[in-house]
Amino acid sequence: PRLDEFNSHQLAMTVRAFAKANEAAPKLFAAIATAASPRLSEFNSMDLANLAWAFATAGAKAPKLFDAIAAE
């Protein structure tokens, strides 16, 4: 499936899995940040937390995503 076909939970769990496995995937994280940012209103609080945790744990830079999460 393409990222635009993923629901909010699937987006959050995908980056969470990569972060938990210590797998560097900068292109994937960048693509998910782009896909998730305009759709944050679809995320429940747990998925928002998992999304933020995954990016922070992986050290993935996504300032626009974090700004959008902070605004939610």
All heavy atoms as TSV, in Angstrom:
chain	resi	resn	atom	element	x	y	z
A	1	PRO	N	N	0.827	-1.209	0.000
A	1	PRO	CA	C	0.000	0.000	0.000
A	1	PRO	C	C	0.863	1.263	0.000
A	1	PRO	O	O	1.994	1.252	0.459
A	1	PRO	CB	C	-0.803	-0.081	1.296
A	1	PRO	CG	C	-0.407	-1.335	1.974
A	1	PRO	CD	C	0.648	-1.999	1.174
A	2	ARG	N	N	0.292	2.310	-0.515
A	2	ARG	CA	C	0.952	3.610	-0.529
A	2	ARG	C	C	0.610	4.341	0.761
A	2	ARG	O	O	-0.430	4.080	1.368
A	2	ARG	CB	C	0.477	4.406	-1.731
A	2	ARG	CG	C	0.838	3.751	-3.054
A	2	ARG	CD	C	0.107	4.364	-4.237
A	2	ARG	NE	N	-0.288	5.738	-4.030
A	2	ARG	CZ	C	0.069	6.751	-4.807
A	2	ARG	NH1	N	0.811	6.515	-5.866
A	2	ARG	NH2	N	-0.340	7.974	-4.562
A	3	LEU	N	N	1.469	5.254	1.171
A	3	LEU	CA	C	1.247	5.963	2.434
A	3	LEU	C	C	-0.074	6.709	2.462
A	3	LEU	O	O	-0.691	6.833	3.516
A	3	LEU	CB	C	2.398	6.920	2.725
A	3	LEU	CG	C	3.705	6.274	3.149
A	3	LEU	CD1	C	4.762	7.339	3.407
A	3	LEU	CD2	C	3.523	5.403	4.375
A	4	ASP	N	N	-0.531	7.192	1.316
A	4	ASP	CA	C	-1.815	7.909	1.313
A	4	ASP	C	C	-2.996	6.965	1.537
A	4	ASP	O	O	-4.102	7.416	1.780
A	4	ASP	CB	C	-1.998	8.746	0.044
A	4	ASP	CG	C	-1.999	7.923	-1.233
A	4	ASP	OD1	O	-1.676	6.722	-1.201
A	4	ASP	OD2	O	-2.318	8.507	-2.292
A	5	GLU	N	N	-2.722	5.669	1.493
A	5	GLU	CA	C	-3.758	4.678	1.778
A	5	GLU	C	C	-3.738	4.236	3.247
A	5	GLU	O	O	-4.651	3.551	3.699
A	5	GLU	CB	C	-3.587	3.458	0.873
A	5	GLU	CG	C	-3.768	3.774	-0.605
A	5	GLU	CD	C	-3.377	2.615	-1.505
A	5	GLU	OE1	O	-2.810	1.613	-1.018
A	5	GLU	OE2	O	-3.632	2.719	-2.718
A	6	PHE	N	N	-2.702	4.616	3.980
A	6	PHE	CA	C	-2.592	4.250	5.387
A	6	PHE	C	C	-3.513	5.128	6.227
A	6	PHE	O	O	-3.633	6.322	5.971
A	6	PHE	CB	C	-1.169	4.463	5.890
A	6	PHE	CG	C	-0.187	3.387	5.528
A	6	PHE	CD1	C	-0.248	2.707	4.333
A	6	PHE	CD2	C	0.840	3.077	6.395
A	6	PHE	CE1	C	0.669	1.724	3.998
A	6	PHE	CE2	C	1.774	2.099	6.076
A	6	PHE	CZ	C	1.685	1.422	4.884
A	7	ASN	N	N	-4.125	4.542	7.245
A	7	ASN	CA	C	-4.868	5.371	8.193
A	7	ASN	C	C	-3.880	5.882	9.242
A	7	ASN	O	O	-2.695	5.531	9.235
A	7	ASN	CB	C	-6.056	4.603	8.800
A	7	ASN	CG	C	-5.639	3.420	9.642
A	7	ASN	OD1	O	-4.638	3.445	10.351
A	7	ASN	ND2	N	-6.432	2.358	9.583
A	8	SER	N	N	-4.355	6.722	10.135
A	8	SER	CA	C	-3.470	7.347	11.115
A	8	SER	C	C	-2.760	6.308	11.994
A	8	SER	O	O	-1.566	6.441	12.282
A	8	SER	CB	C	-4.250	8.341	11.976
A	8	SER	OG	O	-5.327	7.687	12.623
A	9	HIS	N	N	-3.478	5.289	12.390
A	9	HIS	CA	C	-2.875	4.248	13.232
A	9	HIS	C	C	-1.752	3.528	12.479
A	9	HIS	O	O	-0.682	3.254	13.038
A	9	HIS	CB	C	-3.956	3.266	13.686
A	9	HIS	CG	C	-3.447	2.197	14.589
A	9	HIS	ND1	N	-3.071	2.435	15.897
A	9	HIS	CD2	C	-3.227	0.875	14.366
A	9	HIS	CE1	C	-2.646	1.305	16.441
A	9	HIS	NE2	N	-2.732	0.350	15.535
A	10	GLN	N	N	-1.977	3.223	11.228
A	10	GLN	CA	C	-0.966	2.527	10.431
A	10	GLN	C	C	0.282	3.391	10.241
A	10	GLN	O	O	1.400	2.871	10.287
A	10	GLN	CB	C	-1.549	2.122	9.079
A	10	GLN	CG	C	-2.600	1.038	9.199
A	10	GLN	CD	C	-3.407	0.859	7.928
A	10	GLN	OE1	O	-3.707	1.830	7.218
A	10	GLN	NE2	N	-3.765	-0.384	7.633
A	11	LEU	N	N	0.099	4.682	10.039
A	11	LEU	CA	C	1.251	5.578	9.918
A	11	LEU	C	C	2.067	5.584	11.212
A	11	LEU	O	O	3.292	5.440	11.190
A	11	LEU	CB	C	0.798	7.004	9.583
A	11	LEU	CG	C	0.224	7.222	8.194
A	11	LEU	CD1	C	-0.387	8.617	8.091
A	11	LEU	CD2	C	1.292	7.020	7.119
A	12	ALA	N	N	1.377	5.737	12.331
A	12	ALA	CA	C	2.068	5.785	13.624
A	12	ALA	C	C	2.771	4.468	13.934
A	12	ALA	O	O	3.912	4.455	14.404
A	12	ALA	CB	C	1.075	6.135	14.730
A	13	MET	N	N	2.113	3.363	13.674
A	13	MET	CA	C	2.705	2.063	13.995
A	13	MET	C	C	3.871	1.719	13.077
A	13	MET	O	O	4.807	1.025	13.495
A	13	MET	CB	C	1.645	0.958	13.934
A	13	MET	CG	C	0.594	1.040	15.036
A	13	MET	SD	S	1.277	0.872	16.705
A	13	MET	CE	C	1.431	2.571	17.203
A	14	THR	N	N	3.843	2.208	11.860
A	14	THR	CA	C	4.956	1.942	10.941
A	14	THR	C	C	6.233	2.599	11.445
A	14	THR	O	O	7.274	1.944	11.556
A	14	THR	CB	C	4.618	2.432	9.522
A	14	THR	OG1	O	3.465	1.720	9.052
A	14	THR	CG2	C	5.776	2.194	8.567
A	15	VAL	N	N	6.157	3.903	11.778
A	15	VAL	CA	C	7.377	4.555	12.269
A	15	VAL	C	C	7.761	4.029	13.653
A	15	VAL	O	O	8.941	3.944	13.982
A	15	VAL	CB	C	7.288	6.100	12.272
A	15	VAL	CG1	C	7.342	6.637	10.866
A	15	VAL	CG2	C	6.094	6.618	13.008
A	16	ARG	N	N	6.779	3.662	14.452
A	16	ARG	CA	C	7.083	3.094	15.770
A	16	ARG	C	C	7.882	1.802	15.624
A	16	ARG	O	O	8.851	1.571	16.346
A	16	ARG	CB	C	5.800	2.841	16.550
A	16	ARG	CG	C	6.041	2.336	17.964
A	16	ARG	CD	C	4.714	2.041	18.673
A	16	ARG	NE	N	4.938	1.597	20.030
A	16	ARG	CZ	C	5.300	0.362	20.377
A	16	ARG	NH1	N	5.476	-0.567	19.460
A	16	ARG	NH2	N	5.480	0.049	21.638
A	17	ALA	N	N	7.470	0.957	14.696
A	17	ALA	CA	C	8.165	-0.315	14.486
A	17	ALA	C	C	9.610	-0.091	14.051
A	17	ALA	O	O	10.527	-0.757	14.548
A	17	ALA	CB	C	7.422	-1.155	13.450
A	18	PHE	N	N	9.826	0.849	13.140
A	18	PHE	CA	C	11.184	1.125	12.684
A	18	PHE	C	C	12.029	1.704	13.814
A	18	PHE	O	O	13.191	1.343	13.978
A	18	PHE	CB	C	11.174	2.051	11.469
A	18	PHE	CG	C	10.994	1.318	10.172
A	18	PHE	CD1	C	9.740	0.885	9.764
A	18	PHE	CD2	C	12.086	1.039	9.367
A	18	PHE	CE1	C	9.575	0.201	8.576
A	18	PHE	CE2	C	11.936	0.343	8.169
A	18	PHE	CZ	C	10.673	-0.080	7.771
A	19	ALA	N	N	11.458	2.603	14.605
A	19	ALA	CA	C	12.203	3.199	15.717
A	19	ALA	C	C	12.536	2.146	16.769
A	19	ALA	O	O	13.652	2.093	17.282
A	19	ALA	CB	C	11.399	4.339	16.343
A	20	LYS	N	N	11.570	1.293	17.089
A	20	LYS	CA	C	11.782	0.259	18.106
A	20	LYS	C	C	12.850	-0.736	17.658
A	20	LYS	O	O	13.625	-1.230	18.471
A	20	LYS	CB	C	10.466	-0.453	18.396
A	20	LYS	CG	C	10.532	-1.404	19.569
A	20	LYS	CD	C	9.149	-1.682	20.098
A	20	LYS	CE	C	9.146	-2.688	21.199
A	20	LYS	NZ	N	9.836	-2.294	22.416
A	21	ALA	N	N	12.917	-0.998	16.368
A	21	ALA	CA	C	13.898	-1.936	15.827
A	21	ALA	C	C	15.251	-1.275	15.574
A	21	ALA	O	O	16.183	-1.931	15.117
A	21	ALA	CB	C	13.376	-2.550	14.530
A	22	ASN	N	N	15.351	0.011	15.871
A	22	ASN	CA	C	16.594	0.758	15.641
A	22	ASN	C	C	17.004	0.749	14.180
A	22	ASN	O	O	18.193	0.682	13.861
A	22	ASN	CB	C	17.731	0.207	16.494
A	22	ASN	CG	C	18.070	1.113	17.639
A	22	ASN	OD1	O	17.566	2.223	17.734
A	22	ASN	ND2	N	18.935	0.634	18.512
A	23	GLU	N	N	16.028	0.775	13.302
A	23	GLU	CA	C	16.290	0.770	11.864
A	23	GLU	C	C	16.240	2.198	11.338
A	23	GLU	O	O	15.216	2.869	11.439
A	23	GLU	CB	C	15.246	-0.078	11.125
A	23	GLU	CG	C	15.423	-1.550	11.296
A	23	GLU	CD	C	16.710	-2.073	10.676
A	23	GLU	OE1	O	17.124	-1.581	9.606
A	23	GLU	OE2	O	17.308	-2.980	11.276
A	24	ALA	N	N	17.341	2.639	10.780
A	24	ALA	CA	C	17.374	3.972	10.173
A	24	ALA	C	C	16.631	3.912	8.838
A	24	ALA	O	O	16.929	3.067	8.000
A	24	ALA	CB	C	18.807	4.416	9.958
A	25	ALA	N	N	15.679	4.771	8.701
A	25	ALA	CA	C	14.905	4.836	7.458
A	25	ALA	C	C	14.505	6.294	7.216
A	25	ALA	O	O	13.329	6.638	7.281
A	25	ALA	CB	C	13.684	3.935	7.552
A	26	PRO	N	N	15.498	7.156	6.963
A	26	PRO	CA	C	15.206	8.579	6.867
A	26	PRO	C	C	14.188	8.942	5.788
A	26	PRO	O	O	13.364	9.846	5.995
A	26	PRO	CB	C	16.567	9.220	6.596
A	26	PRO	CG	C	17.484	8.116	6.234
A	26	PRO	CD	C	16.904	6.855	6.787
A	27	LYS	N	N	14.214	8.254	4.672
A	27	LYS	CA	C	13.239	8.561	3.607
A	27	LYS	C	C	11.830	8.183	4.041
A	27	LYS	O	O	10.873	8.893	3.753
A	27	LYS	CB	C	13.614	7.855	2.306
A	27	LYS	CG	C	14.833	8.445	1.648
A	27	LYS	CD	C	15.140	7.751	0.345
A	27	LYS	CE	C	16.393	8.341	-0.288
A	27	LYS	NZ	N	16.721	7.678	-1.552
A	28	LEU	N	N	11.698	7.061	4.733
A	28	LEU	CA	C	10.392	6.639	5.223
A	28	LEU	C	C	9.870	7.630	6.262
A	28	LEU	O	O	8.717	8.059	6.198
A	28	LEU	CB	C	10.454	5.243	5.835
A	28	LEU	CG	C	9.162	4.765	6.493
A	28	LEU	CD1	C	8.067	4.569	5.452
A	28	LEU	CD2	C	9.390	3.495	7.276
A	29	PHE	N	N	10.717	8.021	7.210
A	29	PHE	CA	C	10.292	8.971	8.233
A	29	PHE	C	C	9.891	10.305	7.606
A	29	PHE	O	O	8.892	10.900	7.998
A	29	PHE	CB	C	11.382	9.158	9.295
A	29	PHE	CG	C	11.354	8.108	10.367
A	29	PHE	CD1	C	11.896	6.854	10.156
A	29	PHE	CD2	C	10.763	8.370	11.583
A	29	PHE	CE1	C	11.865	5.876	11.143
A	29	PHE	CE2	C	10.725	7.402	12.592
A	29	PHE	CZ	C	11.277	6.154	12.360
A	30	ALA	N	N	10.650	10.759	6.623
A	30	ALA	CA	C	10.318	12.020	5.948
A	30	ALA	C	C	8.985	11.909	5.213
A	30	ALA	O	O	8.149	12.828	5.276
A	30	ALA	CB	C	11.431	12.403	4.965
A	31	ALA	N	N	8.766	10.789	4.560
A	31	ALA	CA	C	7.507	10.591	3.832
A	31	ALA	C	C	6.325	10.525	4.791
A	31	ALA	O	O	5.257	11.079	4.514
A	31	ALA	CB	C	7.587	9.325	2.978
A	32	ILE	N	N	6.501	9.863	5.917
A	32	ILE	CA	C	5.409	9.759	6.892
A	32	ILE	C	C	5.151	11.113	7.552
A	32	ILE	O	O	3.999	11.475	7.790
A	32	ILE	CB	C	5.660	8.628	7.899
A	32	ILE	CG1	C	5.473	7.292	7.173
A	32	ILE	CG2	C	4.738	8.746	9.116
A	32	ILE	CD1	C	5.602	6.055	8.006
A	33	ALA	N	N	6.206	11.878	7.801
A	33	ALA	CA	C	6.002	13.224	8.353
A	33	ALA	C	C	5.163	14.064	7.396
A	33	ALA	O	O	4.228	14.760	7.811
A	33	ALA	CB	C	7.346	13.900	8.608
A	34	THR	N	N	5.455	13.966	6.124
A	34	THR	CA	C	4.703	14.708	5.103
A	34	THR	C	C	3.262	14.216	5.026
A	34	THR	O	O	2.334	15.025	4.919
A	34	THR	CB	C	5.389	14.568	3.722
A	34	THR	OG1	O	6.708	15.119	3.820
A	34	THR	CG2	C	4.613	15.278	2.645
A	35	ALA	N	N	3.073	12.915	5.099
A	35	ALA	CA	C	1.730	12.348	5.009
A	35	ALA	C	C	0.904	12.624	6.258
A	35	ALA	O	O	-0.305	12.853	6.181
A	35	ALA	CB	C	1.813	10.838	4.763
A	36	ALA	N	N	1.545	12.603	7.417
A	36	ALA	CA	C	0.812	12.726	8.680
A	36	ALA	C	C	0.452	14.166	9.036
A	36	ALA	O	O	-0.623	14.419	9.591
A	36	ALA	CB	C	1.634	12.113	9.815
A	37	SER	N	N	1.336	15.098	8.739
A	37	SER	CA	C	1.140	16.488	9.182
A	37	SER	C	C	-0.235	17.067	8.870
A	37	SER	O	O	-0.887	17.603	9.761
A	37	SER	CB	C	2.235	17.393	8.623
A	37	SER	OG	O	3.464	17.084	9.220
A	38	PRO	N	N	-0.712	16.968	7.646
A	38	PRO	CA	C	-2.029	17.559	7.360
A	38	PRO	C	C	-3.209	16.739	7.889
A	38	PRO	O	O	-4.352	17.180	7.834
A	38	PRO	CB	C	-2.073	17.650	5.835
A	38	PRO	CG	C	-1.139	16.591	5.365
A	38	PRO	CD	C	-0.079	16.466	6.436
A	39	ARG	N	N	-2.924	15.560	8.422
A	39	ARG	CA	C	-3.995	14.667	8.869
A	39	ARG	C	C	-4.005	14.447	10.376
A	39	ARG	O	O	-4.662	13.532	10.872
A	39	ARG	CB	C	-3.827	13.308	8.176
A	39	ARG	CG	C	-3.934	13.388	6.661
A	39	ARG	CD	C	-3.627	12.081	5.981
A	39	ARG	NE	N	-4.341	10.969	6.580
A	39	ARG	CZ	C	-4.031	9.699	6.381
A	39	ARG	NH1	N	-3.027	9.365	5.604
A	39	ARG	NH2	N	-4.716	8.735	6.953
A	40	LEU	N	N	-3.300	15.270	11.129
A	40	LEU	CA	C	-3.162	15.022	12.568
A	40	LEU	C	C	-4.494	15.000	13.303
A	40	LEU	O	O	-4.606	14.345	14.335
A	40	LEU	CB	C	-2.223	16.047	13.196
A	40	LEU	CG	C	-0.748	15.882	12.832
A	40	LEU	CD1	C	0.083	16.954	13.519
A	40	LEU	CD2	C	-0.233	14.500	13.186
A	41	SER	N	N	-5.497	15.675	12.781
A	41	SER	CA	C	-6.807	15.653	13.442
A	41	SER	C	C	-7.427	14.254	13.419
A	41	SER	O	O	-8.316	13.955	14.204
A	41	SER	CB	C	-7.763	16.657	12.796
A	41	SER	OG	O	-8.009	16.296	11.450
A	42	GLU	N	N	-6.929	13.380	12.549
A	42	GLU	CA	C	-7.422	11.999	12.468
A	42	GLU	C	C	-6.766	11.096	13.514
A	42	GLU	O	O	-7.243	9.983	13.749
A	42	GLU	CB	C	-7.134	11.415	11.076
A	42	GLU	CG	C	-7.800	12.151	9.937
A	42	GLU	CD	C	-7.325	11.660	8.579
A	42	GLU	OE1	O	-6.823	10.517	8.480
A	42	GLU	OE2	O	-7.447	12.430	7.615
A	43	PHE	N	N	-5.680	11.543	14.123
A	43	PHE	CA	C	-4.930	10.724	15.074
A	43	PHE	C	C	-5.553	10.812	16.463
A	43	PHE	O	O	-5.896	11.899	16.924
A	43	PHE	CB	C	-3.474	11.218	15.168
A	43	PHE	CG	C	-2.617	10.851	13.989
A	43	PHE	CD1	C	-2.820	11.425	12.746
A	43	PHE	CD2	C	-1.585	9.938	14.130
A	43	PHE	CE1	C	-2.021	11.101	11.661
A	43	PHE	CE2	C	-0.780	9.603	13.052
A	43	PHE	CZ	C	-0.997	10.183	11.814
A	44	ASN	N	N	-5.679	9.673	17.132
A	44	ASN	CA	C	-6.085	9.724	18.539
A	44	ASN	C	C	-4.847	10.024	19.378
A	44	ASN	O	O	-3.725	10.076	18.861
A	44	ASN	CB	C	-6.809	8.437	18.967
A	44	ASN	CG	C	-5.930	7.203	18.935
A	44	ASN	OD1	O	-4.718	7.257	19.174
A	44	ASN	ND2	N	-6.531	6.059	18.642
A	45	SER	N	N	-5.032	10.232	20.657
A	45	SER	CA	C	-3.907	10.654	21.500
A	45	SER	C	C	-2.798	9.602	21.555
A	45	SER	O	O	-1.608	9.950	21.565
A	45	SER	CB	C	-4.393	11.006	22.902
A	45	SER	OG	O	-5.050	9.906	23.493
A	46	MET	N	N	-3.134	8.338	21.570
A	46	MET	CA	C	-2.113	7.283	21.608
A	46	MET	C	C	-1.302	7.266	20.315
A	46	MET	O	O	-0.076	7.128	20.345
A	46	MET	CB	C	-2.758	5.916	21.849
A	46	MET	CG	C	-1.747	4.792	21.923
A	46	MET	SD	S	-0.540	5.007	23.233
A	46	MET	CE	C	-1.359	4.209	24.552
A	47	ASP	N	N	-1.968	7.408	19.181
A	47	ASP	CA	C	-1.241	7.415	17.914
A	47	ASP	C	C	-0.366	8.662	17.783
A	47	ASP	O	O	0.741	8.584	17.250
A	47	ASP	CB	C	-2.208	7.287	16.731
A	47	ASP	CG	C	-2.807	5.893	16.624
A	47	ASP	OD1	O	-2.161	4.929	17.095
A	47	ASP	OD2	O	-3.904	5.762	16.076
A	48	LEU	N	N	-0.841	9.802	18.279
A	48	LEU	CA	C	-0.001	11.010	18.286
A	48	LEU	C	C	1.236	10.784	19.147
A	48	LEU	O	O	2.352	11.148	18.759
A	48	LEU	CB	C	-0.780	12.213	18.819
A	48	LEU	CG	C	-1.610	12.998	17.837
A	48	LEU	CD1	C	-2.356	14.120	18.562
A	48	LEU	CD2	C	-0.775	13.559	16.717
A	49	ALA	N	N	1.041	10.187	20.317
A	49	ALA	CA	C	2.170	9.914	21.211
A	49	ALA	C	C	3.149	8.939	20.561
A	49	ALA	O	O	4.371	9.139	20.632
A	49	ALA	CB	C	1.665	9.360	22.534
A	50	ASN	N	N	2.650	7.894	19.930
A	50	ASN	CA	C	3.523	6.925	19.262
A	50	ASN	C	C	4.274	7.565	18.103
A	50	ASN	O	O	5.462	7.291	17.895
A	50	ASN	CB	C	2.719	5.721	18.764
A	50	ASN	CG	C	2.443	4.732	19.860
A	50	ASN	OD1	O	3.294	4.445	20.692
A	50	ASN	ND2	N	1.237	4.190	19.876
A	51	LEU	N	N	3.603	8.424	17.365
A	51	LEU	CA	C	4.235	9.117	16.249
A	51	LEU	C	C	5.380	9.994	16.760
A	51	LEU	O	O	6.516	9.907	16.263
A	51	LEU	CB	C	3.186	9.962	15.520
A	51	LEU	CG	C	3.602	10.645	14.234
A	51	LEU	CD1	C	3.773	9.625	13.115
A	51	LEU	CD2	C	2.561	11.673	13.833
A	52	ALA	N	N	5.110	10.804	17.766
A	52	ALA	CA	C	6.134	11.688	18.326
A	52	ALA	C	C	7.279	10.879	18.930
A	52	ALA	O	O	8.455	11.198	18.723
A	52	ALA	CB	C	5.513	12.608	19.370
A	53	TRP	N	N	6.938	9.826	19.672
A	53	TRP	CA	C	7.964	8.969	20.283
A	53	TRP	C	C	8.875	8.372	19.218
A	53	TRP	O	O	10.099	8.355	19.369
A	53	TRP	CB	C	7.309	7.859	21.105
A	53	TRP	CG	C	8.314	6.907	21.673
A	53	TRP	CD1	C	8.965	7.021	22.860
A	53	TRP	CD2	C	8.803	5.701	21.059
A	53	TRP	NE1	N	9.837	5.969	23.021
A	53	TRP	CE2	C	9.756	5.144	21.934
A	53	TRP	CE3	C	8.529	5.048	19.854
A	53	TRP	CZ2	C	10.432	3.961	21.646
A	53	TRP	CZ3	C	9.213	3.872	19.566
A	53	TRP	CH2	C	10.143	3.333	20.459
A	54	ALA	N	N	8.286	7.873	18.151
A	54	ALA	CA	C	9.068	7.215	17.101
A	54	ALA	C	C	10.050	8.193	16.458
A	54	ALA	O	O	11.225	7.866	16.271
A	54	ALA	CB	C	8.138	6.622	16.042
A	55	PHE	N	N	9.574	9.382	16.145
A	55	PHE	CA	C	10.472	10.356	15.527
A	55	PHE	C	C	11.577	10.767	16.494
A	55	PHE	O	O	12.738	10.869	16.102
A	55	PHE	CB	C	9.683	11.579	15.041
A	55	PHE	CG	C	9.108	11.390	13.666
A	55	PHE	CD1	C	7.931	10.695	13.470
A	55	PHE	CD2	C	9.754	11.894	12.550
A	55	PHE	CE1	C	7.401	10.506	12.209
A	55	PHE	CE2	C	9.247	11.702	11.269
A	55	PHE	CZ	C	8.068	11.012	11.099
A	56	ALA	N	N	11.236	10.984	17.746
A	56	ALA	CA	C	12.239	11.374	18.738
A	56	ALA	C	C	13.245	10.251	18.973
A	56	ALA	O	O	14.453	10.483	19.017
A	56	ALA	CB	C	11.557	11.759	20.042
A	57	THR	N	N	12.772	9.032	19.106
A	57	THR	CA	C	13.639	7.887	19.354
A	57	THR	C	C	14.575	7.632	18.178
A	57	THR	O	O	15.751	7.317	18.367
A	57	THR	CB	C	12.793	6.630	19.647
A	57	THR	OG1	O	12.014	6.894	20.820
A	57	THR	CG2	C	13.651	5.403	19.868
A	58	ALA	N	N	14.060	7.791	16.982
A	58	ALA	CA	C	14.868	7.555	15.781
A	58	ALA	C	C	15.792	8.735	15.479
A	58	ALA	O	O	16.673	8.624	14.629
A	58	ALA	CB	C	13.960	7.286	14.589
A	59	GLY	N	N	15.576	9.851	16.158
A	59	GLY	CA	C	16.374	11.041	15.873
A	59	GLY	C	C	16.032	11.650	14.534
A	59	GLY	O	O	16.847	12.344	13.925
A	60	ALA	N	N	14.817	11.375	14.067
A	60	ALA	CA	C	14.376	11.889	12.774
A	60	ALA	C	C	13.960	13.349	12.928
A	60	ALA	O	O	13.134	13.679	13.762
A	60	ALA	CB	C	13.214	11.054	12.242
A	61	LYS	N	N	14.541	14.200	12.117
A	61	LYS	CA	C	14.223	15.625	12.164
A	61	LYS	C	C	12.926	15.876	11.403
A	61	LYS	O	O	12.805	15.534	10.227
A	61	LYS	CB	C	15.346	16.435	11.524
A	61	LYS	CG	C	16.701	16.177	12.131
A	61	LYS	CD	C	16.844	16.888	13.446
A	61	LYS	CE	C	18.262	16.773	13.961
A	61	LYS	NZ	N	18.390	16.212	15.246
A	62	ALA	N	N	11.956	16.435	12.096
A	62	ALA	CA	C	10.666	16.751	11.476
A	62	ALA	C	C	10.044	17.946	12.201
A	62	ALA	O	O	9.002	17.816	12.846
A	62	ALA	CB	C	9.747	15.536	11.513
A	63	PRO	N	N	10.692	19.120	12.124
A	63	PRO	CA	C	10.206	20.267	12.892
A	63	PRO	C	C	8.775	20.683	12.549
A	63	PRO	O	O	8.011	21.055	13.441
A	63	PRO	CB	C	11.208	21.375	12.575
A	63	PRO	CG	C	11.964	20.921	11.376
A	63	PRO	CD	C	11.893	19.426	11.357
A	64	LYS	N	N	8.404	20.587	11.280
A	64	LYS	CA	C	7.031	20.956	10.904
A	64	LYS	C	C	6.024	19.994	11.523
A	64	LYS	O	O	4.958	20.396	11.962
A	64	LYS	CB	C	6.873	20.998	9.392
A	64	LYS	CG	C	7.598	22.153	8.746
A	64	LYS	CD	C	7.390	22.172	7.249
A	64	LYS	CE	C	8.183	23.312	6.634
A	64	LYS	NZ	N	8.044	23.354	5.186
A	65	LEU	N	N	6.370	18.719	11.562
A	65	LEU	CA	C	5.490	17.732	12.178
A	65	LEU	C	C	5.335	18.016	13.674
A	65	LEU	O	O	4.239	18.019	14.198
A	65	LEU	CB	C	6.024	16.309	11.954
A	65	LEU	CG	C	5.246	15.200	12.661
A	65	LEU	CD1	C	3.816	15.104	12.138
A	65	LEU	CD2	C	5.958	13.872	12.502
A	66	PHE	N	N	6.448	18.277	14.354
A	66	PHE	CA	C	6.374	18.543	15.809
A	66	PHE	C	C	5.619	19.833	16.096
A	66	PHE	O	O	4.883	19.905	17.075
A	66	PHE	CB	C	7.768	18.534	16.428
A	66	PHE	CG	C	8.271	17.156	16.726
A	66	PHE	CD1	C	9.064	16.474	15.825
A	66	PHE	CD2	C	7.901	16.517	17.898
A	66	PHE	CE1	C	9.515	15.193	16.099
A	66	PHE	CE2	C	8.335	15.227	18.179
A	66	PHE	CZ	C	9.141	14.568	17.282
A	67	ASP	N	N	5.785	20.847	15.240
A	67	ASP	CA	C	5.006	22.080	15.403
A	67	ASP	C	C	3.515	21.786	15.246
A	67	ASP	O	O	2.690	22.288	16.007
A	67	ASP	CB	C	5.434	23.144	14.388
A	67	ASP	CG	C	6.798	23.737	14.695
A	67	ASP	OD1	O	7.301	23.551	15.827
A	67	ASP	OD2	O	7.359	24.392	13.796
A	68	ALA	N	N	3.178	20.956	14.270
A	68	ALA	CA	C	1.771	20.606	14.039
A	68	ALA	C	C	1.214	19.786	15.204
A	68	ALA	O	O	0.076	19.982	15.622
A	68	ALA	CB	C	1.622	19.845	12.732
A	69	ILE	N	N	2.009	18.863	15.737
A	69	ILE	CA	C	1.569	18.074	16.905
A	69	ILE	C	C	1.344	18.990	18.091
A	69	ILE	O	O	0.348	18.877	18.790
A	69	ILE	CB	C	2.595	16.971	17.242
A	69	ILE	CG1	C	2.589	15.879	16.160
A	69	ILE	CG2	C	2.301	16.351	18.614
A	69	ILE	CD1	C	3.698	14.853	16.292
A	70	ALA	N	N	2.244	19.930	18.308
A	70	ALA	CA	C	2.111	20.867	19.432
A	70	ALA	C	C	0.853	21.717	19.308
A	70	ALA	O	O	0.244	22.091	20.308
A	70	ALA	CB	C	3.336	21.763	19.527
A	71	ALA	N	N	0.446	21.982	18.093
A	71	ALA	CA	C	-0.742	22.812	17.861
A	71	ALA	C	C	-2.037	22.030	18.031
A	71	ALA	O	O	-3.111	22.627	18.142
A	71	ALA	CB	C	-0.698	23.419	16.463
A	72	GLU	N	N	-1.959	20.694	18.054
A	72	GLU	CA	C	-3.182	19.871	18.169
A	72	GLU	C	C	-3.786	19.974	19.541
A	72	GLU	O	O	-3.217	20.065	20.536
A	72	GLU	CB	C	-2.861	18.398	17.872
A	72	GLU	CG	C	-2.940	18.048	16.426
A	72	GLU	CD	C	-4.299	18.261	15.770
A	72	GLU	OE1	O	-5.326	17.773	16.254
A	72	GLU	OE2	O	-4.308	18.947	14.744
